[in-house]
Amino acid sequence: MQLRTELELCDRWGIPHSQFLGAGDGRWTELDRAKALSFVAYQRAVCDQCGTRAAEWDEQQGGDRFAYVTTSVRCTGCELIAHEQDQVPDGPNGYGVRIGLVPRAVL
């Protein structure tokens, strides 16, 4: 899990993993490239909606059909957005309207 987090940061910052670890000079080593390619392959296998990978569920790939259970979590921010979305008109007047959150201190 830590390696995945480190690679997420490297991806965001556009740096090789060796540089993140303090051992590199910014040039991409063969190992850095292999890690980056593996990380991209992992990301592509993750479901955009639930965040799991098919292999995690597939017993033939070492997964478990019951690997996860559902849970309900209420996010106050998402609740506020949902309430505001109810005010967006249907049809052309509502096309392109997106609701977001900004800190109250900014207003």
All heavy atoms as an XYZ file, in Angstrom:
833
protein
N       0.834     -1.193      0.000
C       0.000      0.000      0.000
C       0.876      1.254      0.000
O       0.549      2.222     -0.650
C      -0.945     -0.036      1.204
C      -1.972      1.039      1.171
S      -3.136      0.777     -0.161
C      -4.564      1.493      0.513
N       1.981      1.224      0.759
C       2.851      2.404      0.799
C       3.462      2.667     -0.575
O       3.539      3.820     -0.995
C       3.950      2.250      1.840
C       4.850      3.484      1.883
C       5.855      3.455      3.006
O       5.642      2.796      4.007
N       6.933      4.179      2.842
N       3.888      1.607     -1.272
C       4.473      1.791     -2.600
C       3.460      2.441     -3.535
O       3.796      3.349     -4.296
C       4.951      0.455     -3.175
C       5.509      0.514     -4.599
C       6.718      1.447     -4.671
C       5.863     -0.875     -5.088
N       2.206      1.997     -3.478
C       1.166      2.581     -4.329
C       1.007      4.070     -4.023
O       0.900      4.893     -4.931
C      -0.161      1.843     -4.131
C      -1.209      2.254     -5.150
C      -2.497      1.482     -5.004
N      -2.279      0.078     -4.791
C      -3.032     -0.681     -3.993
N      -4.053     -0.179     -3.351
N      -2.778     -1.966     -3.841
N       1.003      4.432     -2.757
C       0.886      5.840     -2.374
C       2.088      6.627     -2.887
O       1.944      7.737     -3.415
C       0.773      5.973     -0.845
O      -0.371      5.237     -0.408
C       0.636      7.425     -0.424
N       3.289      6.055     -2.737
C       4.488      6.728     -3.235
C       4.417      6.923     -4.751
O       4.754      8.001     -5.265
C       5.733      5.915     -2.871
C       6.035      5.901     -1.391
C       7.183      4.973     -1.023
O       7.774      4.330     -1.921
O       7.498      4.875      0.190
N       3.954      5.898     -5.477
C       3.859      5.999     -6.929
C       2.778      6.991     -7.351
O       2.905      7.653     -8.380
C       3.638      4.622     -7.545
C       4.826      3.668     -7.415
C       4.472      2.283     -7.938
C       6.057      4.217     -8.106
N       1.703      7.107     -6.572
C       0.694      8.131     -6.858
C       1.315      9.519     -6.782
O       1.052     10.382     -7.625
C      -0.475      8.025     -5.875
C      -1.387      6.850     -6.128
C      -2.439      6.673     -5.040
O      -2.455      7.448     -4.056
O      -3.241      5.735     -5.162
N       2.144      9.744     -5.760
C       2.812     11.041     -5.622
C       3.808     11.272     -6.755
O       3.879     12.375     -7.317
C       3.515     11.141     -4.271
C       2.594     11.232     -3.067
C       3.397     11.105     -1.772
C       1.806     12.524     -3.076
N       4.566     10.247     -7.110
C       5.516     10.374     -8.218
C       4.788     10.717     -9.514
O       5.252     11.561    -10.293
C       6.309      9.080     -8.392
S       7.470      8.750     -7.060
N       3.644     10.069     -9.743
C       2.839     10.346    -10.929
C       2.368     11.799    -10.927
O       2.481     12.514    -11.923
C       1.653      9.389    -10.978
C       0.780      9.589    -12.198
O       1.310      9.579    -13.323
O      -0.443      9.756    -12.029
N       1.864     12.253     -9.788
C       1.368     13.616     -9.674
C       2.481     14.636     -9.901
O       2.278     15.660    -10.545
C       0.732     13.830     -8.299
C       0.118     15.228     -8.137
C      -0.541     15.429     -6.792
N      -1.507     14.382     -6.516
C      -1.782     13.911     -5.309
N      -1.194     14.402     -4.246
N      -2.670     12.953     -5.136
N       3.658     14.351     -9.358
C       4.774     15.295     -9.446
C       5.642     15.094    -10.683
O       6.532     15.893    -10.955
C       5.638     15.208     -8.192
C       4.924     15.586     -6.938
C       3.836     16.410     -6.811
C       5.229     15.150     -5.614
N       3.447     16.512     -5.493
C       4.294     15.749     -4.738
C       6.195     14.311     -5.082
C       4.308     15.541     -3.370
C       6.207     14.107     -3.718
C       5.275     14.716     -2.876
N       5.417     13.988    -11.406
C       6.187     13.722    -12.617
C       7.652     13.404    -12.351
O       8.520     13.800    -13.132
N       7.913     12.701    -11.258
C       9.296     12.368    -10.918
C       9.464     10.860    -10.827
O       8.506     10.141    -10.554
C       9.743     13.011     -9.583
C       8.907     12.493     -8.404
C       9.683     14.540     -9.674
C       9.429     12.895     -7.029
N      10.687     10.349    -11.042
C      10.923      8.922    -10.878
C      10.909      8.523     -9.402
O      11.211      9.344     -8.526
C      12.310      8.709    -11.490
C      12.966     10.037    -11.466
C      11.867     11.060    -11.531
N      10.570      7.278     -9.140
C      10.479      6.792     -7.764
C      11.825      6.902     -7.051
O      11.866      7.230     -5.863
C       9.960      5.353     -7.757
C       9.625      4.858     -6.399
N      10.217      3.749     -5.862
C       8.764      5.321     -5.450
C       9.740      3.546     -4.640
N       8.850      4.484     -4.365
N      12.906      6.661     -7.762
C      14.224      6.749     -7.123
C      14.485      8.158     -6.600
O      15.068      8.329     -5.527
C      15.331      6.330     -8.094
O      15.330      7.149     -9.243
N      14.033      9.166     -7.326
C      14.205     10.544     -6.856
C      13.340     10.789     -5.632
O      13.771     11.442     -4.677
C      13.861     11.538     -7.957
C      14.126     12.980     -7.559
C      13.798     13.963     -8.666
O      13.298     13.589     -9.713
N      14.083     15.230     -8.422
N      12.121     10.261     -5.638
C      11.248     10.389     -4.475
C      11.915      9.802     -3.236
O      11.817     10.358     -2.145
C       9.910      9.681     -4.739
C       8.984      9.667     -3.563
C       8.176     10.758     -3.293
C       8.919      8.565     -2.721
C       7.316     10.751     -2.198
C       8.071      8.551     -1.628
C       7.268      9.654     -1.367
N      12.603      8.680     -3.424
C      13.286      8.024     -2.313
C      14.572      8.740     -1.905
O      15.190      8.379     -0.916
C      13.593      6.562     -2.665
C      12.375      5.670     -2.882
C      12.814      4.287     -3.345
C      11.516      5.583     -1.633
N      14.970      9.750     -2.676
C      16.175     10.498     -2.344
C      17.443      9.867     -2.873
O      18.545     10.292     -2.527
N      17.295      8.849     -3.718
C      18.468      8.145     -4.210
C      18.808      8.522     -5.649
O      19.897      8.231     -6.114
C      18.235      6.632     -4.120
N      17.887      9.159     -6.342
C      18.100      9.429     -7.759
C      18.437     10.876     -8.030
O      18.297     11.756     -7.177
N      18.894     11.112     -9.249
C      19.255     12.466     -9.670
C      18.224     13.052    -10.628
O      18.461     14.070    -11.260
C      20.639     12.457    -10.320
C      20.699     11.535    -11.530
O      19.646     10.999    -11.939
O      21.806     11.353    -12.076
N      17.066     12.388    -10.752
C      16.004     12.886    -11.633
C      15.917     12.131    -12.932
O      14.945     12.278    -13.663
N      16.930     11.329    -13.249
C      16.871     10.507    -14.459
C      16.110      9.224    -14.144
O      16.224      8.671    -13.058
C      18.274     10.187    -14.965
C      18.954     11.417    -15.569
C      20.301     11.044    -16.081
N      21.197     10.995    -14.907
C      22.511     11.028    -14.980
N      23.103     11.072    -16.153
N      23.244     10.998    -13.890
N      15.349      8.761    -15.117
C      14.529      7.566    -14.934
C      15.372      6.325    -15.180
O      15.874      6.110    -16.270
C      13.339      7.592    -15.905
C      12.301      8.594    -15.530
C      12.370      9.949    -15.684
C      11.054      8.322    -14.920
N      11.231     10.534    -15.214
C      10.399      9.564    -14.737
C      10.414      7.170    -14.504
C       9.141      9.676    -14.156
C       9.153      7.276    -13.945
C       8.534      8.516    -13.770
N      15.478      5.496    -14.160
C      16.193      4.227    -14.296
C      15.262      3.197    -14.911
O      14.043      3.406    -15.016
C      16.669      3.709    -12.929
O      15.515      3.376    -12.145
C      17.515      4.747    -12.193
N      15.817      2.055    -15.268
C      15.000      0.967    -15.795
C      13.968      0.531    -14.750
O      12.807      0.272    -15.077
C      15.898     -0.212    -16.190
C      15.158     -1.323    -16.904
C      16.096     -2.411    -17.409
O      17.255     -2.112    -17.729
O      15.627     -3.555    -17.471
N      14.382      0.474    -13.487
C      13.459      0.097    -12.414
C      12.359      1.147    -12.241
O      11.193      0.802    -12.050
C      14.220     -0.099    -11.102
C      13.391     -0.537     -9.890
C      12.635     -1.836    -10.171
C      14.286     -0.684     -8.666
N      12.704      2.437    -12.330
C      11.702      3.501    -12.248
C      10.659      3.331    -13.348
O       9.457      3.452    -13.094
C      12.344      4.882    -12.400
C      13.158      5.316    -11.205
O      12.780      4.974    -10.074
O      14.165      6.027    -11.411
N      11.117      3.060    -14.563
C      10.186      2.897    -15.688
C       9.295      1.678    -15.485
O       8.091      1.727    -15.747
C      10.967      2.808    -17.006
C      11.583      4.145    -17.421
C      12.153      4.100    -18.834
N      13.271      3.177    -18.956
C      14.530      3.451    -18.642
N      14.852      4.650    -18.192
N      15.479      2.548    -18.808
N       9.876      0.588    -14.995
C       9.076     -0.623    -14.754
C       8.013     -0.365    -13.695
O       6.860     -0.796    -13.839
C       9.989     -1.779    -14.324
N       8.380      0.343    -12.633
C       7.400      0.673    -11.579
C       6.300      1.563    -12.143
O       5.116      1.360    -11.854
C       8.083      1.385    -10.414
C       8.952      0.503     -9.559
C       9.626      1.339     -8.477
C      10.605      0.549     -7.660
N      11.279      1.403     -6.652
N       6.675      2.555    -12.934
C       5.686      3.485    -13.496
C       4.723      2.745    -14.425
O       3.510      2.969    -14.377
C       6.385      4.623    -14.233
N       5.251      1.862    -15.275
C       4.386      1.105    -16.187
C       3.465      0.165    -15.421
O       2.288      0.022    -15.767
C       5.235      0.328    -17.193
C       5.946      1.190    -18.245
C       6.951      0.357    -19.027
C       4.941      1.859    -19.171
N       3.974     -0.466    -14.375
C       3.134     -1.344    -13.547
C       2.037     -0.553    -12.855
O       0.899     -1.008    -12.746
C       3.984     -2.070    -12.499
O       4.850     -2.970    -13.118
N       2.383      0.643    -12.390
C       1.396      1.478    -11.710
C       0.293      1.904    -12.676
O      -0.889      1.879    -12.327
C       2.072      2.704    -11.086
C       1.133      3.601    -10.345
C       0.484      3.164     -9.205
C       0.874      4.886    -10.795
C      -0.390      3.974     -8.519
C       0.003      5.712    -10.116
C      -0.636      5.254     -8.979
N       0.661      2.261    -13.892
C      -0.346      2.639    -14.892
C      -1.247      1.447    -15.214
O      -2.469      1.595    -15.309
C       0.318      3.198    -16.168
C      -0.680      3.308    -17.308
C       0.937      4.550    -15.890
N      -0.658      0.266    -15.349
C      -1.468     -0.928    -15.609
C      -2.430     -1.187    -14.453
O      -3.595     -1.531    -14.667
C      -0.559     -2.141    -15.832
N      -1.953     -1.002    -13.231
C      -2.816     -1.168    -12.057
C      -3.971     -0.165    -12.112
O      -5.131     -0.527    -11.924
C      -2.012     -0.978    -10.778
C      -2.873     -0.909     -9.549
C      -3.326     -2.066     -8.930
C      -3.287      0.314     -9.031
C      -4.145     -2.015     -7.817
C      -4.107      0.378     -7.919
C      -4.532     -0.786     -7.322
O      -5.358     -0.717     -6.231
N      -3.653      1.113    -12.365
C      -4.695      2.153    -12.406
C      -5.749      1.846    -13.454
O      -6.932      2.078    -13.233
C      -4.073      3.516    -12.703
C      -3.326      4.120    -11.552
C      -2.749      5.474    -11.920
O      -2.051      5.615    -12.922
N      -3.031      6.466    -11.102
N      -5.322      1.348    -14.603
C      -6.270      1.037    -15.682
C      -7.193     -0.121    -15.328
O      -8.271     -0.250    -15.889
C      -5.521      0.739    -16.971
C      -4.892      1.974    -17.571
C      -4.147      1.666    -18.829
N      -3.604      2.896    -19.406
C      -2.734      2.925    -20.389
N      -2.304      1.799    -20.927
N      -2.296      4.078    -20.844
N      -6.760     -0.973    -14.404
C      -7.558     -2.128    -14.011
C      -8.566     -1.801    -12.907
O      -9.432     -2.610    -12.601
C      -6.638     -3.257    -13.540
N      -8.466     -0.611    -12.335
C      -9.345     -0.227    -11.221
C     -10.654      0.356    -11.763
O     -10.646      1.220    -12.633
C      -8.639      0.792    -10.295
C      -9.584      1.320     -9.231
C      -7.419      0.157     -9.647
N     -11.762     -0.123    -11.246
C     -13.080      0.390    -11.625
C     -13.217      1.839    -11.182
O     -12.944      2.168    -10.023
C     -14.168     -0.466    -10.976
S     -15.844      0.166    -11.238
N     -13.649      2.701    -12.095
C     -13.822      4.123    -11.773
C     -14.859      4.354    -10.687
O     -14.783      5.317     -9.944
C     -14.250      4.911    -13.012
C     -13.150      5.014    -14.043
O     -11.966      4.872    -13.667
O     -13.471      5.237    -15.227
N     -15.836      3.481    -10.611
C     -16.926      3.710     -9.670
C     -16.655      3.131     -8.286
O     -16.777      3.821     -7.288
C     -18.237      3.160    -10.216
C     -19.415      3.531     -9.345
C     -20.737      3.305    -10.041
O     -20.796      3.089    -11.234
N     -21.806      3.355     -9.286
N     -16.260      1.856     -8.222
C     -16.134      1.231     -6.896
C     -14.702      1.136     -6.398
O     -14.471      0.875     -5.218
C     -16.791     -0.141     -6.877
S     -15.868     -1.402     -7.789
N     -13.719      1.313     -7.278
C     -12.327      1.304     -6.852
C     -11.711     -0.074     -6.680
O     -10.606     -0.195     -6.161
N     -12.401     -1.129     -7.113
C     -11.829     -2.475     -7.022
C     -11.362     -2.918     -8.408
O     -11.672     -2.278     -9.420
C     -12.836     -3.492     -6.467
O     -13.904     -3.669     -7.402
C     -13.378     -3.054     -5.120
N     -10.634     -4.025     -8.438
C     -10.187     -4.611     -9.694
C     -10.887     -5.951     -9.882
O     -11.174     -6.648     -8.907
C      -8.670     -4.831     -9.677
C      -7.877     -3.541     -9.608
C      -6.378     -3.774     -9.431
N      -6.101     -4.519     -8.215
C      -5.580     -5.748     -8.170
N      -5.237     -6.371     -9.272
N      -5.366     -6.353     -7.016
N     -11.150     -6.327    -11.117
C     -11.842     -7.586    -11.416
C     -11.112     -8.774    -10.804
O     -11.743     -9.710    -10.307
C     -11.989     -7.757    -12.927
N      -9.783     -8.748    -10.799
C      -9.001     -9.865    -10.263
C      -9.261    -10.081     -8.775
O      -9.128    -11.198     -8.270
C      -7.512     -9.630    -10.499
N      -9.637     -9.034     -8.077
C      -9.912     -9.166     -6.641
C     -11.156    -10.015     -6.382
O     -11.302    -10.581     -5.305
C     -10.088     -7.791     -6.002
C      -8.817     -6.961     -6.006
C      -9.051     -5.599     -5.412
O      -9.436     -4.682     -6.169
O      -8.862     -5.458     -4.188
N     -12.029    -10.095     -7.370
C     -13.270    -10.849     -7.240
C     -13.174    -12.241     -7.865
O     -13.964    -13.116     -7.536
C     -14.415    -10.086     -7.922
C     -14.649     -8.730     -7.368
C     -14.176     -7.543     -7.862
C     -15.410     -8.392     -6.217
N     -14.601     -6.507     -7.084
C     -15.371     -6.992     -6.063
C     -16.139     -9.134     -5.286
C     -16.011     -6.322     -5.040
C     -16.783     -8.469     -4.259
C     -16.718     -7.071     -4.149
N     -12.238    -12.421     -8.765
C     -12.132    -13.649     -9.561
C     -11.303    -14.700     -8.828
O     -10.088    -14.548     -8.678
C     -11.496    -13.315    -10.913
C     -11.491    -14.487    -11.875
O     -11.758    -15.629    -11.464
O     -11.206    -14.244    -13.070
N     -11.943    -15.770     -8.414
C     -11.260    -16.826     -7.668
C     -10.173    -17.502     -8.492
O      -9.173    -17.959     -7.956
C     -12.272    -17.843     -7.144
C     -13.175    -17.244     -6.079
C     -14.272    -18.185     -5.602
O     -14.331    -19.337     -6.098
O     -15.055    -17.769     -4.737
N     -10.343    -17.556     -9.822
C      -9.326    -18.159    -10.693
C      -8.051    -17.315    -10.747
O      -7.004    -17.807    -11.140
C      -9.884    -18.371    -12.098
C     -10.983    -19.405    -12.140
C     -11.539    -19.605    -13.532
O     -11.249    -18.848    -14.457
N     -12.351    -20.643    -13.691
N      -8.161    -16.057    -10.351
C      -6.994    -15.176    -10.322
C      -6.515    -14.918     -8.892
O      -5.764    -13.982     -8.635
C      -7.319    -13.836    -10.999
C      -7.655    -13.957    -12.471
C      -7.881    -12.601    -13.093
O      -7.036    -11.718    -13.008
N      -9.036    -12.426    -13.721
N      -6.983    -15.748     -7.958
C      -6.578    -15.596     -6.564
C      -7.472    -14.676     -5.760
O      -7.179    -14.374     -4.605
N      -8.562    -14.221     -6.364
C      -9.494    -13.325     -5.682
C     -10.543    -14.080     -4.883
O     -10.486    -15.301     -4.730
N     -11.492    -13.349     -4.402
C     -12.556    -13.913     -3.570
C     -13.862    -13.215     -3.941
O     -13.940    -11.985     -3.887
C     -12.227    -13.686     -2.093
C     -13.275    -14.236     -1.144
O     -14.335    -14.702     -1.590
O     -13.024    -14.181      0.072
N     -14.864    -13.989     -4.307
C     -16.171    -13.433     -4.697
C     -16.757    -12.554     -3.586
O     -17.520    -11.648     -3.839
C     -17.129    -14.580     -5.037
C     -18.538    -14.150     -5.361
C     -18.598    -13.452     -6.711
N     -19.937    -13.063     -7.051
C     -20.459    -11.848     -6.815
N     -19.751    -10.929     -6.238
N     -21.692    -11.579     -7.166
N     -16.345    -12.820     -2.356
C     -16.851    -12.061     -1.214
C     -15.735    -11.224     -0.579
O     -15.683    -11.047      0.634
C     -17.484    -13.015     -0.201
C     -18.597    -13.832     -0.805
C     -18.373    -15.136     -1.208
C     -19.844    -13.277     -1.004
C     -19.390    -15.884     -1.789
C     -20.868    -14.012     -1.582
C     -20.640    -15.328     -1.983
N     -14.850    -10.693     -1.426
C     -13.680     -9.934     -0.952
C     -14.079     -8.646     -0.239
O     -13.355     -8.170      0.633
C     -12.758     -9.610     -2.131
N     -15.209     -8.093     -0.586
C     -15.646     -6.826     -0.006
C     -17.086     -6.940      0.468
O     -17.843     -7.771     -0.021
C     -15.582     -5.692     -1.042
C     -14.192     -5.320     -1.472
C     -13.567     -5.983     -2.525
C     -13.507     -4.300     -0.838
C     -12.294     -5.635     -2.931
C     -12.237     -3.941     -1.240
C     -11.635     -4.617     -2.286
O     -10.376     -4.270     -2.676
N     -17.435     -6.097      1.382
C     -18.829     -5.925      1.788
C     -19.162     -4.444      1.607
O     -18.272     -3.600      1.625
C     -19.079     -6.350      3.264
C     -18.825     -7.840      3.433
C     -18.220     -5.560      4.213
N     -20.411     -4.173      1.427
C     -20.810     -2.777      1.249
C     -20.902     -2.070      2.591
O     -21.084     -2.694      3.634
C     -22.171     -2.678      0.537
O     -23.145     -3.366      1.312
C     -22.102     -3.250     -0.861
N     -20.766     -0.785      2.529
C     -20.937      0.057      3.703
C     -21.556      1.367      3.249
O     -21.372      1.776      2.114
C     -19.591      0.297      4.430
O     -19.824      1.062      5.596
C     -18.609      1.034      3.549
N     -22.299      1.976      4.121
C     -22.897      3.268      3.809
C     -22.196      4.352      4.617
O     -21.987      4.199      5.823
C     -24.391      3.280      4.152
O     -25.079      2.356      3.351
N     -21.834      5.404      3.935
C     -21.165      6.527      4.572
C     -21.865      7.794      4.102
O     -22.093      7.964      2.906
C     -19.671      6.590      4.186
C     -18.997      7.786      4.798
C     -18.969      5.304      4.578
N     -22.223      8.639      5.023
C     -22.850      9.902      4.644
C     -21.789     11.000      4.656
O     -21.118     11.225      5.654
C     -23.975     10.283      5.588
C     -24.650     11.609      5.192
C     -25.808     11.970      6.093
N     -26.850     10.958      6.069
C     -27.861     10.951      5.205
N     -27.969     11.869      4.302
N     -28.776     10.002      5.270
N     -21.651     11.646      3.522
C     -20.735     12.774      3.408
C     -21.589     14.047      3.401
O     -22.438     14.229      2.530
C     -19.921     12.676      2.122
S     -18.937     14.154      1.780
N     -21.364     14.909      4.357
C     -22.150     16.134      4.458
C     -21.981     17.000      3.217
O     -22.940     17.616      2.743
C     -21.750     16.916      5.722
O     -21.883     16.049      6.850
C     -22.620     18.140      5.925
N     -20.768     17.035      2.666
C     -20.538     17.813      1.449
C     -21.345     17.280      0.275
O     -21.975     18.050     -0.462
N     -21.340     15.966      0.087
C     -22.121     15.354     -0.996
C     -23.618     15.576     -0.781
O     -24.371     15.781     -1.737
C     -21.806     13.868     -1.097
S     -20.135     13.510     -1.695
N     -24.037     15.542      0.477
C     -25.445     15.788      0.793
C     -25.832     17.218      0.401
O     -26.879     17.448     -0.213
C     -25.672     15.564      2.285
C     -27.113     15.742      2.718
C     -27.291     15.487      4.208
O     -26.302     15.276      4.936
O     -28.460     15.525      4.634
N     -24.986     18.162      0.719
C     -25.237     19.567      0.372
C     -25.295     19.747     -1.142
O     -26.181     20.437     -1.663
C     -24.152     20.450      0.985
C     -24.312     21.953      0.863
C     -25.599     22.418      1.540
C     -23.112     22.649      1.490
N     -24.377     19.099     -1.857
C     -24.374     19.178     -3.322
C     -25.666     18.581     -3.880
O     -26.289     19.156     -4.776
C     -23.134     18.476     -3.901
C     -21.889     19.310     -3.632
C     -23.297     18.218     -5.393
C     -20.583     18.622     -3.974
N     -26.092     17.425     -3.355
C     -27.319     16.782     -3.839
C     -28.531     17.685     -3.634
O     -29.397     17.790     -4.511
C     -27.521     15.439     -3.143
N     -28.602     18.354     -2.482
C     -29.716     19.281     -2.236
C     -29.695     20.425     -3.242
O     -30.744     20.826     -3.769
C     -29.647     19.860     -0.809
C     -30.148     18.932      0.237
N     -31.478     18.712      0.479
C     -29.478     18.152      1.116
C     -31.622     17.837      1.450
N     -30.413     17.470      1.862
N     -28.536     20.957     -3.526
C     -28.426     22.071     -4.477
C     -28.751     21.607     -5.892
O     -29.341     22.353     -6.679
C     -27.017     22.672     -4.409
C     -26.882     23.990     -5.120
C     -27.695     25.121     -4.506
O     -27.973     25.074     -3.292
O     -28.062     26.050     -5.257
N     -28.375     20.362     -6.237
C     -28.672     19.840     -7.575
C     -30.170     19.747     -7.811
O     -30.625     19.864     -8.938
C     -28.015     18.466     -7.766
C     -26.528     18.568     -7.998
C     -25.847     17.215     -8.037
O     -26.279     16.268     -7.388
N     -24.760     17.133     -8.779
N     -30.941     19.558     -6.746
C     -32.397     19.524     -6.890
C     -32.934     20.858     -7.397
O     -34.046     20.922     -7.930
C     -33.066     19.190     -5.550
C     -32.885     17.740     -5.150
O     -32.552     16.907     -6.026
O     -33.075     17.427     -3.956
N     -32.170     21.945     -7.225
C     -32.614     23.275     -7.647
C     -32.242     23.574     -9.108
O     -32.700     24.577     -9.665
C     -31.993     24.353     -6.739
C     -32.258     24.152     -5.254
C     -33.727     24.000     -4.939
O     -34.553     24.789     -5.373
N     -34.060     22.963     -4.178
N     -31.419     22.739     -9.719
C     -31.013     22.962    -11.105
C     -32.180     22.615    -12.016
O     -32.744     21.526    -11.919
C     -29.777     22.104    -11.464
C     -29.421     22.249    -12.940
C     -28.594     22.479    -10.580
N     -32.569     23.544    -12.892
C     -33.723     23.290    -13.761
C     -33.441     22.193    -14.782
O     -32.307     21.983    -15.195
C     -33.953     24.635    -14.455
C     -32.693     25.396    -14.301
C     -31.986     24.854    -13.116
N     -34.504     21.486    -15.173
C     -34.398     20.499    -16.239
C     -34.320     21.237    -17.573
O     -34.703     22.397    -17.685
C     -35.638     19.587    -16.243
C     -35.674     18.669    -15.033
O     -34.593     18.319    -14.515
O     -36.793     18.299    -14.607
N     -33.854     20.553    -18.577
C     -33.817     21.126    -19.917
C     -32.651     22.062    -20.132
O     -31.690     22.091    -19.362
N     -32.741     22.879    -21.196
C     -31.624     23.735    -21.607
C     -31.101     24.667    -20.510
O     -29.903     24.940    -20.455
C     -32.197     24.547    -22.772
C     -33.284     23.683    -23.331
C     -33.856     22.957    -22.141
N     -31.964     25.142    -19.627
C     -31.499     26.052    -18.574
C     -30.587     25.359    -17.560
O     -29.839     26.018    -16.844
C     -32.670     26.696    -17.850
C     -33.377     27.719    -18.705
O     -32.781     28.269    -19.634
N     -34.628     27.982    -18.419
N     -30.660     24.047    -17.503
C     -29.821     23.310    -16.568
C     -28.614     22.648    -17.210
O     -27.753     22.118    -16.512
N     -28.528     22.716    -18.551
C     -27.398     22.086    -19.241
C     -26.081     22.699    -18.774
O     -25.921     23.918    -18.721
C     -27.504     22.255    -20.743
C     -28.636     21.489    -21.409
C     -28.914     21.673    -22.738
C     -29.430     20.599    -20.703
C     -29.939     20.986    -23.370
C     -30.458     19.907    -21.318
C     -30.711     20.105    -22.656
O     -31.738     19.435    -23.263
N     -25.135     21.874    -18.450
C     -23.804     22.341    -18.080
C     -23.663     22.849    -16.663
O     -22.574     23.250    -16.254
N     -24.741     22.864    -15.892
C     -24.661     23.358    -14.518
C     -24.051     22.266    -13.644
O     -24.532     21.144    -13.608
C     -26.055     23.752    -13.975
C     -25.968     24.134    -12.508
C     -26.629     24.893    -14.796
N     -22.971     22.613    -12.977
C     -22.323     21.695    -12.044
C     -22.269     22.370    -10.682
O     -22.031     23.566    -10.579
C     -20.904     21.363    -12.498
C     -20.881     20.578    -13.780
C     -19.518     20.125    -14.191
N     -18.429     20.863    -13.563
C     -17.160     20.579    -13.696
N     -16.808     19.571    -14.445
N     -16.232     21.283    -13.113
N     -22.489     21.594     -9.679
C     -22.481     22.108     -8.314
C     -21.168     21.684     -7.654
O     -20.757     20.542     -7.760
C     -23.676     21.555     -7.502
C     -24.994     21.768     -8.231
C     -23.692     22.151     -6.102
C     -25.350     23.205     -8.502
N     -20.511     22.608     -6.978
C     -19.278     22.306     -6.269
C     -19.298     22.940     -4.894
O     -20.274     23.597     -4.513
N     -18.237     22.747     -4.171
C     -18.105     23.320     -2.835
C     -16.902     24.254     -2.788
O     -15.868     23.946     -3.372
C     -17.912     22.210     -1.790
C     -19.055     21.215     -1.621
C     -18.634     20.098     -0.684
C     -20.292     21.915     -1.082
N     -17.044     25.364     -2.114
C     -15.921     26.273     -1.841
C     -15.973     26.588     -0.347
O     -17.047     26.643      0.250
C     -15.986     27.578     -2.663
C     -15.831     27.298     -4.151
C     -17.272     28.333     -2.414
N     -14.818     26.773      0.268
C     -14.823     27.111      1.687
C     -15.568     28.421      1.948
O     -15.449     29.374      1.174
C     -13.339     27.270      2.023
C     -12.619     26.544      0.959
C     -13.482     26.646     -0.268
N     -16.346     28.465      2.997
C     -17.128     29.648      3.330
C     -16.227     30.883      3.458
O     -16.596     31.984      3.101
C     -17.908     29.435      4.619
C     -18.826     30.592      4.968
C     -19.678     30.301      6.199
N     -20.584     29.168      6.040
C     -21.780     29.234      5.469
N     -22.230     30.369      4.980
N     -22.549     28.172      5.404
N     -15.017     30.699      3.969
C     -14.082     31.816      4.172
C     -13.713     32.498      2.875
O     -13.309     33.657      2.869
C     -12.835     31.332      4.887
N     -13.864     31.809      1.734
C     -13.520     32.372      0.424
C     -14.575     33.355     -0.044
O     -14.302     34.289     -0.765
C     -13.317     31.245     -0.603
C     -13.114     31.795     -1.997
C     -12.138     30.366     -0.207
N     -15.803     33.148      0.396
C     -16.920     33.979     -0.096
C     -16.925     35.340      0.523
O     -16.612     35.745      1.496
C     -18.248     33.287      0.188
C     -18.408     31.952     -0.537
C     -19.723     31.298     -0.131
C     -18.390     32.149     -2.038
